[in-house]
Each structure stands twice: as C-alpha cells, then as structure tokens.
Amino acid sequence: GELKKTMGNITIKEMPNGSTVGDISAWLLEYKLLNNKMPDVLIVDYLHLMGLADSRNKNRSDIDDELSKSLRRLGQKHDMITLSAQQVNRTGQDVTKINASHVSGGIVVVNNSDSAIYFAATEEDLDNNQVSVGAMKQRNASRTAKQIVLYRCPKTLNFSTTPFVGKAKASSPVLDRQKEKVDVKSKDKLKQALKLRK
C-alpha cells in the first residue's frame, strides 16, 4: 500500500534469457495499448542475459555494444528512463572505487550510457550496513560526482546518507561512523542485491 502511494504502479514482466530489444519494444506497445501510456522508467535485469536478433560473427563486446546502444535508443524513442545493472569482473571484486575497466563485458556499456554509477562494499561495510556509491560517468555534467557512503536500514531496506542507529561492529576502509550491526540474513540479501561474491 505505502509503496504504491509513493512510487506509483510497478509492472514486472518476466522474459526468457536471450530476449531482444525488439521483444521489449513489442511488450511496451502492448503495455501502451492496455494503459494508454508508456512507462516512465524501464529497468532491464540485466543486459548480459539479453540476446541479439542476429549475433553471428559477433563477440561478447560487440553484442554488449549493440545491446546497450539499442536500449538507449529505445528509451529515447519513448522518452523513458532506461536502467540496467552490470556485474564487476575479477579485477573489480575487491575494489571500493570502481571504474569502467572493472565492469563485466568491458568499457563499451559505460561509454554508451548517459550515466553510470557503482555500488561497492567490503565485508566490513556489509557488517556495518553501508555501501560506497560513486559515478563512473555523467554525460552532461561538468565533472564526475565524488564517492559517497550510503547507509542501509536492515528493517526497512531504506538507504540514507546518515547512519541509522547503534555503533559500528567492525572498522570500515570507506568510512568509520556509527551504524547498526546487520544480521546474517540481511547481510546475505544485501550481497545478493549488490551481486558481490564472498
């Protein structure tokens, strides 16, 4: 109830692995017929699970390049914010300040986006309910924003720029401030959400 009041309607459409931008475009037309409008935001989870109508003689970088460009064009066509997530590669797994070279699939996805942000956390950060957030790219900004730390409430899953309650149980290389110890179950959920490996 409360989420719907503040966030509007959320529609989740499951599609099989290998679905193309054309498949998403066709579903969007169905959505418009039913709702008399296009969505304001499209979130694709996620780019690497998509396919091309014709991927012959293309490597993974070529595929990611074409997919990210096609998704961007789709969003522009329908005046719709379009988001997707990418995992980090091996070199980015233990890094707290991520750049385009750490993105799985290569730099092409970052280059084709208008904005690219990252979430990073060490084991200590997860224990302290915090993540580092930074911008890898802002196409229309005069400069890239600096890294900040967000704190997560394990009860509501809300994020804030200030700690919620309690004191840190472990020292953090990102920022050592007051925050609440997270239980194991919540910690595992956050790890999964951030797609981090133990």
N, C-alpha and C positions, 0 to 999 in steps of 0.2 A: 503493500500500500504506500508506504512512505517513499520508496524508491520511485514508484510511478509518478507521485506528485512532483518530485524534484527533477526527475530525469526524462519524463515523457515515456512514450512507448518504445520498448525494445523488442525487436523481432530477431530470432535466431533461426538461421537457415542452414541445415547441415547438407554438405555436398560431398561426394566421394573424392578421394585422393585423385589428383590428375585433372580436376575440373579446370576449365579455362576461363579467361576473362570474358569470352563470349558466353559461357554458361552463366556467369554472374550477371552479365548485361541482360540476358534473356529473363533471368529471375527478377531483375529490377523492373523490367517492363511489366511483368505480372504483378509485382508489388504496386506499381503506379496505377494499374487498372483497378486493383482492389481498394486502394487507399486514396486515389486521386492526387497523389503527390509522390515525389521521390524521397528516400530517406535523407536526413541531414548529414548523417555520418555512416560510412561503411567501414567495418573492421573485418579484415581478412586474416584468418588464423589457419595457416600462415603461408607466406609466399612460396616456400620450398615444397609445399605439398601440392602446389598447382602444376598444371601442365600447359603445353602449347598445342595448338591445333596441328602444327607441323614442327616437330623438333629434330627432323633428320639433319645430320651433319652439324649439329649444334652441341657445344659443350655446356657444362653447368653455368659458367659465367655468361655465355650468350643467352641461355634460357632466362637466367635471373635478370639480365639487362632488358630483354624484350618484355618479360612479365611486369617488371617494375614500371617501365615506360607505359605499358598498356593500362595498368591500374591507375596511373597518374592521369592519363588521358580520359579514362572513364570518369574519374572524379571531377575533372574539369568540365567534361561534357554535361554532367548533371548538376554542376555547382554543389558538389558534395565533398565533405572532408573524407579522405580515404586514409586508413591506417593499417599497418601490418607490423608484425614482430619478426625479428631475426634473432637467431642464437649467436653466441660468440664462438669463434674457432678455438683451437687448442691454445694459441698464444694469448687469448684473452681471458682464459678461465680464472687466473689468479691476479687479474689486473683490476685496480679500483678506478682508474681513469681510462676509459675505453675510447679508441679512435677507430676510424674506418677500416684500418688494417686488421682489426680484431673481429670484424663482422664476418660471420659464416657466409660463404658464397662470394666474398670479395667486395671490393670498393664500389662496384657498379650500382648496387642498390642504394647506397648512400648518395652517390653522385646524381642519381635520377630523382631523388626525393627533394621536396622543398625544405623539410625539417627532419632531423634525425636526432633522437635523444637516446640515452642509455640509462639503464638501471644496473648498478653493480653492488655486490655485498660480499664481505668476507664472512667466515664462520662467526667471528666476534660480533660483526654487525647484525647478523641474523639473531644471535643471542640477545642483542640489545634492541631489537625491533627497529632497525634503521637500515636505510639504503642510500647509496650515493646516486645522485641524478645529475646528468650533465648533457650539454648539447654538443653533438659532433658537427652539426651543420644547421645554419639558419639562412636560407637563400636570400631573403630580403632584409636581413639585419646588418647593421654597420659592423658589428663584431659578435663573436660567439659568446653566449652567456657562460658564466663561470659555474663550476660544480657546486651543488648544494646537497645538504643532507635532509632526507625526509624521514619522519618517524611514524611507525605504524602502531595503531591500537589493536592488540590481539583480539579484543572482544568485538569491535565493530568493523575492523579491517580498514578504517579510515586512515588517511595519511595527513600529517601536519608538519609544519616547519619547526615546531617545538615538541619536546618530549612529552609523553602523556603523564605517567606517574611513576614513582619509585626511582631507585638508583640503578645504574648500570652494574651488571654482574661480571662483565668482562671488559677489558680495555680494548678500544677500537682504534685502528690506524687512521680512520677517517675523521672521527670527532668523538671526544670523550666527554659526554654530557649526561645529565640524568635521563634515564629511561627505564622501562619496565622489563623484567625478565620474561621471555616468551616461553610458553610450554612447548613440549616436543611436537605435539600435533600441529600447532600453529606454525612452528618453525618449518616443518615439512611442507605445509601448504604454501608458505612464502617461497621456499626453494623451488617448488614446482611452478609457481607463478612466474618466477624470475628465470626459470629454465636453467638453473645452476646445477652443476654436478657436485656431489660431496667430495 
